[in-house]
Amino acid sequence: MHIHERSAEKKRLNGLMLKSAMKVYRVFGELGTQVYADGALSKKHKELTALAVAVSQNCFD
């Protein structure tokens, strides 16, 4: 599966999950927004920390 096909499929599935009556998926997405909001650390520093952890753990998706 090419990256464009994978991206389209991921977008399609995310749309289905968001339409679900279950609130878990939507609330989980909102959690990410809240986690990366400026606070004691800036959004920039939080994103750089997440990137460093992802690279060190070979998590590229």
PDB file of N, CA, C and O in Angstrom:
ATOM      1  N   MET A   1       0.850  -1.174   0.000  1.00  0.00           N
ATOM      2  CA  MET A   1       0.000   0.000   0.000  1.00  0.00           C
ATOM      3  C   MET A   1       0.896   1.238   0.000  1.00  0.00           C
ATOM      4  O   MET A   1       1.791   1.369   0.835  1.00  0.00           O
ATOM      5  N   HIS A   2       0.648   2.127  -0.931  1.00  0.00           N
ATOM      6  CA  HIS A   2       1.428   3.358  -1.027  1.00  0.00           C
ATOM      7  C   HIS A   2       1.014   4.338   0.062  1.00  0.00           C
ATOM      8  O   HIS A   2      -0.056   4.210   0.657  1.00  0.00           O
ATOM      9  N   ILE A   3       1.858   5.300   0.308  1.00  0.00           N
ATOM     10  CA  ILE A   3       1.614   6.262   1.387  1.00  0.00           C
ATOM     11  C   ILE A   3       0.312   7.040   1.172  1.00  0.00           C
ATOM     12  O   ILE A   3      -0.388   7.342   2.138  1.00  0.00           O
ATOM     13  N   HIS A   4      -0.020   7.367  -0.079  1.00  0.00           N
ATOM     14  CA  HIS A   4      -1.245   8.116  -0.347  1.00  0.00           C
ATOM     15  C   HIS A   4      -2.474   7.254  -0.081  1.00  0.00           C
ATOM     16  O   HIS A   4      -3.478   7.733   0.447  1.00  0.00           O
ATOM     17  N   GLU A   5      -2.386   5.978  -0.453  1.00  0.00           N
ATOM     18  CA  GLU A   5      -3.493   5.057  -0.197  1.00  0.00           C
ATOM     19  C   GLU A   5      -3.669   4.839   1.300  1.00  0.00           C
ATOM     20  O   GLU A   5      -4.789   4.800   1.811  1.00  0.00           O
ATOM     21  N   ARG A   6      -2.552   4.699   1.986  1.00  0.00           N
ATOM     22  CA  ARG A   6      -2.599   4.495   3.433  1.00  0.00           C
ATOM     23  C   ARG A   6      -3.194   5.709   4.128  1.00  0.00           C
ATOM     24  O   ARG A   6      -4.011   5.578   5.040  1.00  0.00           O
ATOM     25  N   SER A   7      -2.782   6.882   3.693  1.00  0.00           N
ATOM     26  CA  SER A   7      -3.291   8.126   4.270  1.00  0.00           C
ATOM     27  C   SER A   7      -4.792   8.264   4.026  1.00  0.00           C
ATOM     28  O   SER A   7      -5.532   8.656   4.928  1.00  0.00           O
ATOM     29  N   ALA A   8      -5.241   7.948   2.826  1.00  0.00           N
ATOM     30  CA  ALA A   8      -6.666   8.036   2.494  1.00  0.00           C
ATOM     31  C   ALA A   8      -7.477   7.049   3.331  1.00  0.00           C
ATOM     32  O   ALA A   8      -8.555   7.384   3.821  1.00  0.00           O
ATOM     33  N   GLU A   9      -6.960   5.843   3.490  1.00  0.00           N
ATOM     34  CA  GLU A   9      -7.650   4.836   4.290  1.00  0.00           C
ATOM     35  C   GLU A   9      -7.713   5.243   5.756  1.00  0.00           C
ATOM     36  O   GLU A   9      -8.737   5.056   6.413  1.00  0.00           O
ATOM     37  N   LYS A  10      -6.629   5.796   6.264  1.00  0.00           N
ATOM     38  CA  LYS A  10      -6.590   6.262   7.655  1.00  0.00           C
ATOM     39  C   LYS A  10      -7.609   7.382   7.858  1.00  0.00           C
ATOM     40  O   LYS A  10      -8.307   7.412   8.871  1.00  0.00           O
ATOM     41  N   LYS A  11      -7.693   8.292   6.907  1.00  0.00           N
ATOM     42  CA  LYS A  11      -8.648   9.402   6.985  1.00  0.00           C
ATOM     43  C   LYS A  11     -10.079   8.878   6.952  1.00  0.00           C
ATOM     44  O   LYS A  11     -10.939   9.358   7.691  1.00  0.00           O
ATOM     45  N   ARG A  12     -10.333   7.890   6.088  1.00  0.00           N
ATOM     46  CA  ARG A  12     -11.670   7.305   5.977  1.00  0.00           C
ATOM     47  C   ARG A  12     -12.083   6.640   7.290  1.00  0.00           C
ATOM     48  O   ARG A  12     -13.200   6.829   7.772  1.00  0.00           O
ATOM     49  N   LEU A  13     -11.166   5.863   7.855  1.00  0.00           N
ATOM     50  CA  LEU A  13     -11.461   5.166   9.106  1.00  0.00           C
ATOM     51  C   LEU A  13     -11.637   6.149  10.266  1.00  0.00           C
ATOM     52  O   LEU A  13     -12.504   5.950  11.117  1.00  0.00           O
ATOM     53  N   ASN A  14     -10.829   7.195  10.304  1.00  0.00           N
ATOM     54  CA  ASN A  14     -10.985   8.218  11.342  1.00  0.00           C
ATOM     55  C   ASN A  14     -12.365   8.861  11.250  1.00  0.00           C
ATOM     56  O   ASN A  14     -13.004   9.115  12.271  1.00  0.00           O
ATOM     57  N   GLY A  15     -12.821   9.121  10.036  1.00  0.00           N
ATOM     58  CA  GLY A  15     -14.152   9.696   9.844  1.00  0.00           C
ATOM     59  C   GLY A  15     -15.244   8.783  10.371  1.00  0.00           C
ATOM     60  O   GLY A  15     -16.198   9.243  10.998  1.00  0.00           O
ATOM     61  N   LEU A  16     -15.105   7.489  10.117  1.00  0.00           N
ATOM     62  CA  LEU A  16     -16.082   6.526  10.627  1.00  0.00           C
ATOM     63  C   LEU A  16     -16.082   6.490  12.148  1.00  0.00           C
ATOM     64  O   LEU A  16     -17.138   6.440  12.778  1.00  0.00           O
ATOM     65  N   MET A  17     -14.905   6.517  12.724  1.00  0.00           N
ATOM     66  CA  MET A  17     -14.792   6.475  14.179  1.00  0.00           C
ATOM     67  C   MET A  17     -15.417   7.730  14.799  1.00  0.00           C
ATOM     68  O   MET A  17     -16.088   7.643  15.827  1.00  0.00           O
ATOM     69  N   LEU A  18     -15.202   8.878  14.185  1.00  0.00           N
ATOM     70  CA  LEU A  18     -15.760  10.121  14.717  1.00  0.00           C
ATOM     71  C   LEU A  18     -17.288  10.134  14.665  1.00  0.00           C
ATOM     72  O   LEU A  18     -17.936  10.770  15.497  1.00  0.00           O
ATOM     73  N   LYS A  19     -17.865   9.428  13.681  1.00  0.00           N
ATOM     74  CA  LYS A  19     -19.322   9.362  13.552  1.00  0.00           C
ATOM     75  C   LYS A  19     -19.938   8.357  14.524  1.00  0.00           C
ATOM     76  O   LYS A  19     -21.154   8.339  14.714  1.00  0.00           O
ATOM     77  N   SER A  20     -19.117   7.537  15.127  1.00  0.00           N
ATOM     78  CA  SER A  20     -19.599   6.520  16.045  1.00  0.00           C
ATOM     79  C   SER A  20     -20.286   7.146  17.255  1.00  0.00           C
ATOM     80  O   SER A  20     -19.953   8.256  17.670  1.00  0.00           O
ATOM     81  N   ALA A  21     -21.242   6.420  17.808  1.00  0.00           N
ATOM     82  CA  ALA A  21     -21.931   6.883  19.024  1.00  0.00           C
ATOM     83  C   ALA A  21     -20.995   6.828  20.235  1.00  0.00           C
ATOM     84  O   ALA A  21     -21.239   7.487  21.246  1.00  0.00           O
ATOM     85  N   MET A  22     -19.943   6.051  20.126  1.00  0.00           N
ATOM     86  CA  MET A  22     -18.985   5.951  21.227  1.00  0.00           C
ATOM     87  C   MET A  22     -18.176   7.248  21.311  1.00  0.00           C
ATOM     88  O   MET A  22     -17.690   7.743  20.294  1.00  0.00           O
ATOM     89  N   LYS A  23     -18.037   7.782  22.488  1.00  0.00           N
ATOM     90  CA  LYS A  23     -17.351   9.062  22.682  1.00  0.00           C
ATOM     91  C   LYS A  23     -15.846   8.905  22.866  1.00  0.00           C
ATOM     92  O   LYS A  23     -15.110   9.890  22.816  1.00  0.00           O
ATOM     93  N   VAL A  24     -15.395   7.703  23.073  1.00  0.00           N
ATOM     94  CA  VAL A  24     -13.987   7.465  23.411  1.00  0.00           C
ATOM     95  C   VAL A  24     -13.046   8.022  22.352  1.00  0.00           C
ATOM     96  O   VAL A  24     -12.070   8.693  22.689  1.00  0.00           O
ATOM     97  N   TYR A  25     -13.318   7.759  21.089  1.00  0.00           N
ATOM     98  CA  TYR A  25     -12.416   8.188  20.025  1.00  0.00           C
ATOM     99  C   TYR A  25     -12.325   9.713  19.963  1.00  0.00           C
ATOM    100  O   TYR A  25     -11.230  10.266  19.860  1.00  0.00           O
ATOM    101  N   ARG A  26     -13.475  10.392  20.026  1.00  0.00           N
ATOM    102  CA  ARG A  26     -13.497  11.854  19.959  1.00  0.00           C
ATOM    103  C   ARG A  26     -12.785  12.462  21.164  1.00  0.00           C
ATOM    104  O   ARG A  26     -12.006  13.404  21.019  1.00  0.00           O
ATOM    105  N   VAL A  27     -13.050  11.929  22.344  1.00  0.00           N
ATOM    106  CA  VAL A  27     -12.437  12.451  23.568  1.00  0.00           C
ATOM    107  C   VAL A  27     -10.931  12.213  23.547  1.00  0.00           C
ATOM    108  O   VAL A  27     -10.163  13.062  24.001  1.00  0.00           O
ATOM    109  N   PHE A  28     -10.503  11.064  23.023  1.00  0.00           N
ATOM    110  CA  PHE A  28      -9.070  10.779  22.918  1.00  0.00           C
ATOM    111  C   PHE A  28      -8.400  11.802  22.015  1.00  0.00           C
ATOM    112  O   PHE A  28      -7.299  12.265  22.315  1.00  0.00           O
ATOM    113  N   GLY A  29      -9.052  12.161  20.909  1.00  0.00           N
ATOM    114  CA  GLY A  29      -8.517  13.181  20.011  1.00  0.00           C
ATOM    115  C   GLY A  29      -8.412  14.538  20.687  1.00  0.00           C
ATOM    116  O   GLY A  29      -7.447  15.273  20.475  1.00  0.00           O
ATOM    117  N   GLU A  30      -9.405  14.866  21.500  1.00  0.00           N
ATOM    118  CA  GLU A  30      -9.378  16.128  22.239  1.00  0.00           C
ATOM    119  C   GLU A  30      -8.259  16.133  23.277  1.00  0.00           C
ATOM    120  O   GLU A  30      -7.675  17.178  23.565  1.00  0.00           O
ATOM    121  N   LEU A  31      -7.970  14.976  23.830  1.00  0.00           N
ATOM    122  CA  LEU A  31      -6.891  14.867  24.810  1.00  0.00           C
ATOM    123  C   LEU A  31      -5.567  15.311  24.195  1.00  0.00           C
ATOM    124  O   LEU A  31      -4.790  16.022  24.831  1.00  0.00           O
ATOM    125  N   GLY A  32      -5.313  14.891  22.958  1.00  0.00           N
ATOM    126  CA  GLY A  32      -4.084  15.293  22.280  1.00  0.00           C
ATOM    127  C   GLY A  32      -3.986  16.798  22.133  1.00  0.00           C
ATOM    128  O   GLY A  32      -2.906  17.369  22.286  1.00  0.00           O
ATOM    129  N   THR A  33      -5.102  17.444  21.838  1.00  0.00           N
ATOM    130  CA  THR A  33      -5.125  18.900  21.714  1.00  0.00           C
ATOM    131  C   THR A  33      -4.779  19.540  23.053  1.00  0.00           C
ATOM    132  O   THR A  33      -4.016  20.504  23.110  1.00  0.00           O
ATOM    133  N   GLN A  34      -5.339  19.004  24.119  1.00  0.00           N
ATOM    134  CA  GLN A  34      -5.083  19.553  25.445  1.00  0.00           C
ATOM    135  C   GLN A  34      -3.645  19.305  25.887  1.00  0.00           C
ATOM    136  O   GLN A  34      -3.024  20.166  26.511  1.00  0.00           O
ATOM    137  N   VAL A  35      -3.121  18.134  25.563  1.00  0.00           N
ATOM    138  CA  VAL A  35      -1.748  17.793  25.961  1.00  0.00           C
ATOM    139  C   VAL A  35      -0.749  18.752  25.320  1.00  0.00           C
ATOM    140  O   VAL A  35       0.207  19.182  25.966  1.00  0.00           O
ATOM    141  N   TYR A  36      -0.969  19.084  24.055  1.00  0.00           N
ATOM    142  CA  TYR A  36      -0.010  19.925  23.340  1.00  0.00           C
ATOM    143  C   TYR A  36      -0.272  21.418  23.486  1.00  0.00           C
ATOM    144  O   TYR A  36       0.440  22.224  22.886  1.00  0.00           O
ATOM    145  N   ALA A  37      -1.265  21.800  24.260  1.00  0.00           N
ATOM    146  CA  ALA A  37      -1.532  23.230  24.480  1.00  0.00           C
ATOM    147  C   ALA A  37      -0.394  23.847  25.292  1.00  0.00           C
ATOM    148  O   ALA A  37       0.237  23.179  26.111  1.00  0.00           O
ATOM    149  N   ASP A  38      -0.149  25.120  25.052  1.00  0.00           N
ATOM    150  CA  ASP A  38       0.861  25.824  25.835  1.00  0.00           C
ATOM    151  C   ASP A  38       0.493  25.781  27.313  1.00  0.00           C
ATOM    152  O   ASP A  38      -0.675  25.918  27.678  1.00  0.00           O
ATOM    153  N   GLY A  39       1.474  25.596  28.132  1.00  0.00           N
ATOM    154  CA  GLY A  39       1.284  25.546  29.582  1.00  0.00           C
ATOM    155  C   GLY A  39       2.641  25.782  30.222  1.00  0.00           C
ATOM    156  O   GLY A  39       3.341  26.730  29.866  1.00  0.00           O
ATOM    157  N   ALA A  40       3.021  24.913  31.175  1.00  0.00           N
ATOM    158  CA  ALA A  40       4.332  25.031  31.802  1.00  0.00           C
ATOM    159  C   ALA A  40       5.436  24.896  30.748  1.00  0.00           C
ATOM    160  O   ALA A  40       6.494  25.517  30.852  1.00  0.00           O
ATOM    161  N   LEU A  41       5.165  24.079  29.740  1.00  0.00           N
ATOM    162  CA  LEU A  41       6.063  23.953  28.584  1.00  0.00           C
ATOM    163  C   LEU A  41       5.312  24.453  27.360  1.00  0.00           C
ATOM    164  O   LEU A  41       4.094  24.305  27.263  1.00  0.00           O
ATOM    165  N   SER A  42       6.037  25.036  26.443  1.00  0.00           N
ATOM    166  CA  SER A  42       5.392  25.508  25.218  1.00  0.00           C
ATOM    167  C   SER A  42       5.043  24.324  24.321  1.00  0.00           C
ATOM    168  O   SER A  42       5.614  23.240  24.445  1.00  0.00           O
ATOM    169  N   LYS A  43       4.100  24.554  23.420  1.00  0.00           N
ATOM    170  CA  LYS A  43       3.717  23.520  22.453  1.00  0.00           C
ATOM    171  C   LYS A  43       4.946  23.047  21.679  1.00  0.00           C
ATOM    172  O   LYS A  43       5.113  21.851  21.439  1.00  0.00           O
ATOM    173  N   LYS A  44       5.793  23.981  21.294  1.00  0.00           N
ATOM    174  CA  LYS A  44       7.008  23.668  20.535  1.00  0.00           C
ATOM    175  C   LYS A  44       7.880  22.683  21.298  1.00  0.00           C
ATOM    176  O   LYS A  44       8.347  21.700  20.721  1.00  0.00           O
ATOM    177  N   HIS A  45       8.110  22.930  22.593  1.00  0.00           N
ATOM    178  CA  HIS A  45       8.965  22.046  23.378  1.00  0.00           C
ATOM    179  C   HIS A  45       8.324  20.680  23.585  1.00  0.00           C
ATOM    180  O   HIS A  45       9.024  19.668  23.610  1.00  0.00           O
ATOM    181  N   LYS A  46       7.012  20.636  23.734  1.00  0.00           N
ATOM    182  CA  LYS A  46       6.310  19.358  23.872  1.00  0.00           C
ATOM    183  C   LYS A  46       6.427  18.539  22.590  1.00  0.00           C
ATOM    184  O   LYS A  46       6.652  17.330  22.641  1.00  0.00           O
ATOM    185  N   GLU A  47       6.274  19.196  21.443  1.00  0.00           N
ATOM    186  CA  GLU A  47       6.381  18.498  20.164  1.00  0.00           C
ATOM    187  C   GLU A  47       7.797  17.996  19.937  1.00  0.00           C
ATOM    188  O   GLU A  47       7.986  16.881  19.450  1.00  0.00           O
ATOM    189  N   LEU A  48       8.786  18.793  20.278  1.00  0.00           N
ATOM    190  CA  LEU A  48      10.186  18.364  20.117  1.00  0.00           C
ATOM    191  C   LEU A  48      10.505  17.185  21.038  1.00  0.00           C
ATOM    192  O   LEU A  48      11.230  16.271  20.645  1.00  0.00           O
ATOM    193  N   THR A  49       9.973  17.202  22.248  1.00  0.00           N
ATOM    194  CA  THR A  49      10.171  16.089  23.172  1.00  0.00           C
ATOM    195  C   THR A  49       9.512  14.827  22.625  1.00  0.00           C
ATOM    196  O   THR A  49      10.106  13.749  22.670  1.00  0.00           O
ATOM    197  N   ALA A  50       8.297  14.952  22.113  1.00  0.00           N
ATOM    198  CA  ALA A  50       7.604  13.800  21.536  1.00  0.00           C
ATOM    199  C   ALA A  50       8.378  13.246  20.337  1.00  0.00           C
ATOM    200  O   ALA A  50       8.490  12.031  20.174  1.00  0.00           O
ATOM    201  N   LEU A  51       8.903  14.128  19.516  1.00  0.00           N
ATOM    202  CA  LEU A  51       9.700  13.703  18.361  1.00  0.00           C
ATOM    203  C   LEU A  51      10.952  12.958  18.813  1.00  0.00           C
ATOM    204  O   LEU A  51      11.298  11.923  18.244  1.00  0.00           O
ATOM    205  N   ALA A  52      11.628  13.478  19.828  1.00  0.00           N
ATOM    206  CA  ALA A  52      12.843  12.829  20.332  1.00  0.00           C
ATOM    207  C   ALA A  52      12.533  11.435  20.873  1.00  0.00           C
ATOM    208  O   ALA A  52      13.294  10.496  20.641  1.00  0.00           O
ATOM    209  N   VAL A  53      11.438  11.300  21.581  1.00  0.00           N
ATOM    210  CA  VAL A  53      11.049   9.987  22.108  1.00  0.00           C
ATOM    211  C   VAL A  53      10.707   9.045  20.956  1.00  0.00           C
ATOM    212  O   VAL A  53      11.125   7.887  20.962  1.00  0.00           O
ATOM    213  N   ALA A  54       9.958   9.525  19.976  1.00  0.00           N
ATOM    214  CA  ALA A  54       9.568   8.692  18.837  1.00  0.00           C
ATOM    215  C   ALA A  54      10.802   8.200  18.075  1.00  0.00           C
ATOM    216  O   ALA A  54      10.877   7.030  17.701  1.00  0.00           O
ATOM    217  N   VAL A  55      11.750   9.079  17.850  1.00  0.00           N
ATOM    218  CA  VAL A  55      12.969   8.697  17.125  1.00  0.00           C
ATOM    219  C   VAL A  55      13.771   7.693  17.948  1.00  0.00           C
ATOM    220  O   VAL A  55      14.274   6.708  17.408  1.00  0.00           O
ATOM    221  N   SER A  56      13.891   7.940  19.246  1.00  0.00           N
ATOM    222  CA  SER A  56      14.694   7.034  20.078  1.00  0.00           C
ATOM    223  C   SER A  56      14.066   5.655  20.212  1.00  0.00           C
ATOM    224  O   SER A  56      14.756   4.674  20.488  1.00  0.00           O
ATOM    225  N   GLN A  57      12.745   5.585  20.013  1.00  0.00           N
ATOM    226  CA  GLN A  57      12.034   4.309  20.132  1.00  0.00           C
ATOM    227  C   GLN A  57      11.645   3.714  18.771  1.00  0.00           C
ATOM    228  O   GLN A  57      10.925   2.717  18.708  1.00  0.00           O
ATOM    229  N   ASN A  58      12.122   4.324  17.696  1.00  0.00           N
ATOM    230  CA  ASN A  58      11.830   3.890  16.327  1.00  0.00           C
ATOM    231  C   ASN A  58      10.330   3.870  16.032  1.00  0.00           C
ATOM    232  O   ASN A  58       9.846   2.961  15.359  1.00  0.00           O
ATOM    233  N   CYS A  59       9.595   4.863  16.528  1.00  0.00           N
ATOM    234  CA  CYS A  59       8.161   4.997  16.287  1.00  0.00           C
ATOM    235  C   CYS A  59       7.967   6.113  15.268  1.00  0.00           C
ATOM    236  O   CYS A  59       8.023   7.292  15.621  1.00  0.00           O
ATOM    237  N   PHE A  60       7.741   5.755  14.019  1.00  0.00           N
ATOM    238  CA  PHE A  60       7.677   6.776  12.977  1.00  0.00           C
ATOM    239  C   PHE A  60       6.293   6.979  12.417  1.00  0.00           C
ATOM    240  O   PHE A  60       6.153   7.608  11.369  1.00  0.00           O
ATOM    241  N   ASP A  61       5.243   6.466  13.081  1.00  0.00           N
ATOM    242  CA  ASP A  61       3.884   6.656  12.573  1.00  0.00           C
ATOM    243  C   ASP A  61       3.012   7.268  13.619  1.00  0.00           C
ATOM    244  O   ASP A  61       1.829   7.504  13.376  1.00  0.00           O
TER     245      ASP A  61
END
